[in-house]
Every structure is written in structure tokens, then in C-alpha cells.
Amino acid sequence: YESGDSFTVTLSAPEGCSVYYTLDSTDPSPSAALYTGPIQISGTTILRTRAYHDGWMPSLIDTQSYLYDVSNASGVFVVSLVADPANLIGESGIMSNYKMDWEREGHVEIFKADGENIISQGCGLSLHGMDSRKLPIKSFNVIARSQYGESRLNYPIFSERDYESYQSILLRPSGEDYNMSFMRDTVLSSLMKDSSLMYQKYEVAICYLNGEYYTLYYIRERINKHSICQFEGWEGMENELDIVRGNEQVQQGSNADFAALLDWTKNNDTSTDAAYEYLDSKIDIQNYIEYMSIEIFTGNTDTLNVRRYRNPKADGKWHWALYDLDWAFFNDTNSIKNWLTPGGTGAGKRTDNKLFIACMKNPTFREQFLVYFGQQMATNFCTENVISKIRERCELLQGVLPQFLERWNLSLNAGVKKIRNYAEERPNKLLNTYFRECFGFSDVQMEYYFGDALEKIEEYASEKAGG
């Protein structure tokens, strides 16, 4: 709605019910205002209602958001999150106890740019992330559960997915990159669009929290048993999965099969054809190569942020899911050497790299990896493509970024420039220095694996030099 719009809201309930309402986002109770007639609306209002009847359980809470003067020049989604302030910032609130894995009842509404309400339902709200929880902008998991109303979020939210509903979504302000480029994770993960690798799709959204502008968010898919089964076509087998985070943090099922695989690589010669066949029976090799390629190209240092999963009742192989590239495209790093140096990789060398080292000892796997990596460097990973995606994102955010920057007193110019420079410098450094030195490649071998990519590098350098 726009300033000057005015209307009334009429409430109804079964005969014999009393309806109570609040306008301050608190949960309605018999101590709230009793509805006796139409409610006048002339500015941003959060109307929460609940019906009571002697001898009956209270109704579920209904919430309606009436938002005025929303600045949405980019035409993105608008999200209204509502929860009793006590559930957010009170002594037992999730925002004031960010270290706790608590879920609280709330309500979510999602509007299209034209104001059409596409989702309005009760939900569970919890904080998302690890280190990012301490940041001023909180990331929220929005979870559909039958105890709050609907058990699914029934709308095809993500334009690049063909799903009709979701069990949960994530509202994330680019994590620890919120005050740098506000695009690292979404831009870089989207480079795997044409791969078999599961990564989180996104949509941009303005978010209001209890009726006040809060922040700019990316609506993201969550990586859990529900979304994995959607992605893989395993619906109905959600509880059959083994899901492991990081090295061996079991989130569901067991890590025993993967631990046995690592033991096998330690005790066997992995360079043989028979070894390749065994590896192929345990992991989705192409999927793993795709995952390793994006990690190595982007120089990600926060490599413990990964999930792998398997379905013993499907192919039984381990697959990898990509998420959280907030610390990618940040510091120049010899990532191929780091991944092939025994003793761990990533920040604090905490990420186990035994599997990749073992796989790269196998000539067939190594050839498959190098050929694929060379193809990616000439296409999805090339400077022109990455910078094109950065430019497209800047254009998309242009109409909604000013309010976000003012709200949080930020400037992103230096951060965006840094990832653009990284995109320009990374391919040449990665191939002509790090890969060449790591594998001792001759000019002939460099041409064989990376000829098209090297040509792209030269073309871009020439065009840039020519203005």
C-alpha cells in the first residue's frame, strides 16, 4: 500500500467465539483487545488474531501484514516475518540467545513485487549459521510444521527449480560477506548451474521484521534431508539417508561407510584400475570432481562447510553438496597444492583431504579431473562469465541496495571491486603458476589440458589492455 491508502478489516469466527487481536506483533490472548467491529488500517500494520470459545482449544494465530511505501525498485520478493517479540529478543528469544539452537513459533508472509500474497502461514523460526550468528544481521530458518499450520510452504519459490513446495527455506544476508560484497556465495555457487552438484538456489527479497524494514536477504534453499531428496528424486526416503557435515559430523544415519573408504585408501594402492572401480562404487566420481573443482577454483578456505550424503537404497554412493562460499575469492591461495598436501587443508588445516589425495594418485581419476577442470576454466570459470554474473547481480540489487546500506551503515564498493579483481587475476595465476608447478606440466601438457582456457586468458588480457 501507499501513503494515503485507508481501509477497514473485518474479522469473523464461528458463532460463540470471541476474537482477540494485537497490533504490536505479540501473540493474541484473552488479555488482548477484543474485536467488536472493523479495524481501521492507514499505515504499516501487523494484525494478529486468535479465536477463543469456552470448552474448545484456541484457534491457531492468524497474522496479516499490511505494508506501506515499500521501496522495491528491483521488483524482488518482499518477506514479512512476524513473531512475538519475546520469541525474538526476550530473555528466551532466539536473537538474544544466538548461540542456542532454539526454534520459536512465528509467521511468514511472502509477497510478489506487485503485492500478491503467495505464502501466509504459521512457521517455526530458528537462527541459521555458526560464526555468522554473532553478526548484527541474523539469518533465519523458516520451517513449515503441522503444529503451526501447513506442513509445507506451498509455492514454487525458486525460479530455477521445478518444485511446487518446500519443507523449509533459509533467509540469509550473504553470511559473513554481508558487509563486503553481498554476493560471493550466491554468485560463485551459481557457477555450478550445469553440474550434478547440489547447491542452494536463491531469490532476492526485502524483509520486514514485525512490521519494520529489517534487511535485504537472499531466500535460499536449505540443505537437509528434504531438499536432498527433492534434488535427487528420492522423495519418501528422507529417513534412509546418511548425511555428514564437515569431516565426520553425522547429522543423520552413519559415517561408517565413508570412514571405511578412508581406511581402504590408506591400506591399498589407489593407482590401479581395480582401485578406480572400487572408488566408483563408493562415491559419485563426477559429482566429487565437480565439487573439488569449484572449491579449488574459488580458493575457498572455509572448506569444512560441506555436506556429503548417500542413500543406501538408491545408488549407495556418496554425493557432495556445496554451500557457504563466503570465504572464497578472498585471499589468493595455491589451492591445488593445499588440497594435495597431506595433513589437512583449509583454515587451520582442519579439513580432511585424504580422499582427494588418494583419488589423484589414480591416473584415470586424475585425467578425468584435469580434463573437466580445464573445460570449466574455459567456460563457467572464465573471467568473462564470472564478471558477467557480478555485473548482473549489481544491476539486480541496484534498486533495493540503498535502503539496505543505509539501514546497516555499509558500503560495498571495495568488496565488489575485490571479487571482480579476483575474477580477473585468478585464472592466469591458478593455471600458469599453481597447476603448472604442482604437476610439473610442460607447455605441451598445459596446452592439452588448458589450451582453451589459456586462450581465454590471453583474449581477456588483450581486450583489457586495449581499453
CORVENNOR-V441642 format. One record per pair of residues at least 6 apart in sequence whose C-alpha atoms are under 8 Angstrom apart, sorted by the first residue. I is the first residue (numbers start at 0). J is the second residue. Records with the same first field share a line. If there is no record, write none. Layout:
I=J ; J
This chain:
0=65 ; 66 ; 67 ; 68 ; 69
1=67 ; 68 ; 69
2=41 ; 42 ; 67 ; 68
3=41
4=41 ; 42
5=39 ; 40 ; 41 ; 42
6=39 ; 40 ; 41
7=37 ; 38 ; 39 ; 40
8=37 ; 38 ; 39 ; 40
9=36 ; 37 ; 38
10=34 ; 36 ; 37
12=18 ; 50
15=52
16=50 ; 51 ; 52 ; 53
17=33 ; 34 ; 50 ; 51 ; 52
18=33 ; 34 ; 48 ; 49 ; 50 ; 51
19=27 ; 28 ; 29 ; 31 ; 32 ; 33 ; 34 ; 48 ; 49 ; 50 ; 51
20=27 ; 28 ; 31 ; 32 ; 33 ; 34 ; 46 ; 47 ; 48 ; 49
21=27 ; 31 ; 32 ; 45 ; 46 ; 47 ; 48
22=44 ; 45 ; 46 ; 47
23=45 ; 46 ; 209
24=45 ; 46 ; 47 ; 81 ; 82 ; 83 ; 84 ; 209
25=47 ; 82 ; 83 ; 84 ; 85
26=47 ; 60 ; 82 ; 83
27=47 ; 48 ; 49 ; 60
28=49
29=51
42=65 ; 66 ; 67
43=64 ; 65 ; 66 ; 67 ; 210
44=64 ; 65 ; 66 ; 210
45=62 ; 63 ; 64 ; 65 ; 209 ; 210
46=62 ; 63 ; 64
47=60 ; 61 ; 62 ; 63
48=60 ; 61 ; 62
49=57 ; 58 ; 59 ; 60 ; 61
50=57 ; 58 ; 59
51=57 ; 58
59=147 ; 148
60=121
61=120 ; 121
62=81 ; 106 ; 119 ; 120
63=119
64=79 ; 108 ; 210
66=210
70=399 ; 402
71=112 ; 205 ; 398 ; 399
72=398 ; 399
73=395 ; 396 ; 397 ; 398 ; 399
74=111 ; 112 ; 113
75=111 ; 112 ; 202 ; 203 ; 204 ; 205
76=109 ; 110 ; 111 ; 112 ; 202 ; 203 ; 204 ; 205
77=109 ; 110 ; 111 ; 112 ; 204 ; 205 ; 206 ; 207
78=107 ; 108 ; 109 ; 110 ; 204 ; 205 ; 206 ; 207
79=107 ; 108 ; 109 ; 206 ; 207 ; 208 ; 209 ; 210
80=105 ; 106 ; 107 ; 108 ; 206 ; 207 ; 208 ; 209 ; 210
81=105 ; 106 ; 107 ; 208 ; 209 ; 210
82=104 ; 105 ; 106 ; 209
83=105
84=92
85=91 ; 92
86=92 ; 93 ; 103 ; 104
87=93 ; 94 ; 95
88=94 ; 95
89=95
90=96
92=103
93=99 ; 101 ; 102 ; 103 ; 125 ; 126
94=126 ; 137
97=126 ; 132 ; 133
98=132
100=125 ; 126
101=125 ; 126
102=123 ; 124 ; 125 ; 126
103=123 ; 124 ; 125
104=121 ; 122 ; 123 ; 124 ; 147
105=121 ; 122 ; 123 ; 124
106=119 ; 120 ; 121 ; 122 ; 123
107=118 ; 119 ; 120 ; 121 ; 122 ; 141
108=116 ; 117 ; 118 ; 119 ; 120
109=116 ; 117 ; 118 ; 119
110=116 ; 117 ; 118
111=117
117=154
118=152 ; 153 ; 154
120=147 ; 148 ; 149
121=143 ; 147 ; 148 ; 149
122=141 ; 142 ; 143 ; 144 ; 147 ; 148
123=140 ; 141 ; 142 ; 143 ; 144 ; 147
124=139 ; 140 ; 141 ; 142
125=139 ; 140 ; 141
126=132 ; 137 ; 138 ; 139 ; 140
127=137 ; 138 ; 139 ; 140 ; 169
128=138 ; 174
131=137 ; 138 ; 174 ; 175
132=138
134=175
136=172 ; 214
137=171 ; 172
138=169 ; 170 ; 171 ; 172 ; 174
139=169 ; 170 ; 171
140=167 ; 168 ; 169 ; 170
141=167 ; 168 ; 169 ; 170
142=166 ; 167 ; 168
143=149 ; 150 ; 151 ; 152 ; 166 ; 167
144=150 ; 151 ; 166
150=166
151=164 ; 165 ; 166 ; 167
152=164 ; 165 ; 166 ; 167
153=163 ; 164 ; 165
154=163 ; 164 ; 165
155=161 ; 162 ; 163 ; 164
156=163 ; 164 ; 202
157=200 ; 201 ; 202
158=202
159=200
160=200
162=229
165=226
166=225 ; 226
167=220 ; 221
168=218 ; 219 ; 220 ; 221
169=217 ; 218 ; 219 ; 220 ; 221
170=216 ; 217 ; 218 ; 219
171=216 ; 217 ; 218 ; 219
172=181 ; 214 ; 215 ; 216 ; 217
173=181 ; 182 ; 183 ; 184 ; 185 ; 216 ; 217 ; 325
174=323 ; 325
175=325
176=182 ; 183 ; 325 ; 326
178=409 ; 410 ; 411 ; 414
179=410 ; 411 ; 413 ; 414 ; 415
180=411 ; 412 ; 413 ; 414 ; 415 ; 418
181=411
182=389 ; 392
183=324 ; 325 ; 327 ; 328 ; 418
184=322 ; 323 ; 324 ; 325 ; 327
185=199 ; 200 ; 201
186=385 ; 388 ; 389 ; 392
187=297 ; 324 ; 385
188=198 ; 199 ; 293 ; 321 ; 322 ; 324
189=198 ; 200
190=379 ; 380 ; 385
191=198 ; 289 ; 293 ; 379
194=286 ; 289
195=285 ; 286 ; 289
196=286 ; 289 ; 290 ; 319 ; 320 ; 321
197=227 ; 230 ; 319 ; 320 ; 321
198=320 ; 321 ; 322
199=219 ; 220 ; 221 ; 222 ; 321 ; 322
200=219 ; 220
201=217 ; 218 ; 219 ; 220
202=217 ; 218 ; 219
203=215 ; 216 ; 217 ; 218
204=215 ; 216 ; 217 ; 218
205=212 ; 213 ; 214 ; 215 ; 216 ; 399
206=212 ; 213 ; 214 ; 215 ; 216
207=213 ; 214
213=406
214=403 ; 406
215=399 ; 400 ; 403
220=226
222=320
224=237 ; 238 ; 240 ; 242
225=234 ; 237
227=233
228=234 ; 235 ; 236 ; 237
239=252 ; 310 ; 311 ; 312
240=251 ; 252 ; 308 ; 309 ; 310 ; 311
241=249 ; 250 ; 251 ; 252 ; 253 ; 254 ; 308 ; 309 ; 310 ; 311
242=249 ; 250 ; 251 ; 252 ; 253 ; 254 ; 306 ; 307 ; 308 ; 309
243=249 ; 250 ; 251 ; 253 ; 254 ; 306 ; 307 ; 308
244=250 ; 303 ; 304 ; 305 ; 306 ; 307
245=302 ; 303 ; 304 ; 305 ; 306 ; 350
246=303 ; 350 ; 351
247=254
257=317
260=281
261=353 ; 354
264=354 ; 357
268=274
269=275 ; 357 ; 358 ; 360 ; 361
270=358 ; 360 ; 361 ; 362
271=361
272=361 ; 363
274=361
275=361 ; 363 ; 364
278=284 ; 358
280=316
281=315 ; 316 ; 317
282=316 ; 317 ; 318
283=316 ; 317 ; 318
286=318 ; 319
287=318 ; 319
288=368 ; 371
289=371
290=319 ; 320 ; 321
292=368 ; 372
294=302
295=334 ; 335
296=334 ; 380 ; 425 ; 429
297=327 ; 328
298=327 ; 328 ; 329 ; 330 ; 331 ; 332 ; 333 ; 334
299=324 ; 326 ; 327 ; 328 ; 329 ; 334 ; 345
300=326 ; 327 ; 345 ; 346
301=324 ; 325 ; 326 ; 327 ; 345 ; 346
302=344 ; 345 ; 346 ; 350
303=345 ; 349 ; 350
304=322 ; 323
305=319 ; 320 ; 321 ; 322
306=319 ; 320 ; 321
307=317 ; 318 ; 319 ; 320
308=317 ; 318 ; 319 ; 320
309=315 ; 316 ; 317 ; 318
310=316 ; 317
328=418 ; 421 ; 422
329=417 ; 418 ; 421
331=421 ; 425
333=429 ; 433
335=433 ; 434 ; 437
336=433 ; 437
337=343 ; 344 ; 345
338=344 ; 352 ; 355 ; 356
339=352 ; 355 ; 356
340=356
341=352 ; 353 ; 356
342=348 ; 351 ; 352
343=349 ; 350 ; 351 ; 352 ; 353
344=350 ; 351 ; 352
358=364 ; 365
359=365
369=448
370=448
373=448 ; 449 ; 450 ; 451 ; 452
374=449 ; 451 ; 452
375=381
376=426 ; 449 ; 452
377=449 ; 451 ; 452 ; 453 ; 455
378=384 ; 452
379=385
381=422 ; 426 ; 452 ; 455 ; 456
382=422 ; 423 ; 426 ; 456 ; 459
383=459
385=422
386=419 ; 422
389=419
404=410
426=456
427=453 ; 456
430=449
434=440
435=441 ; 445
446=453
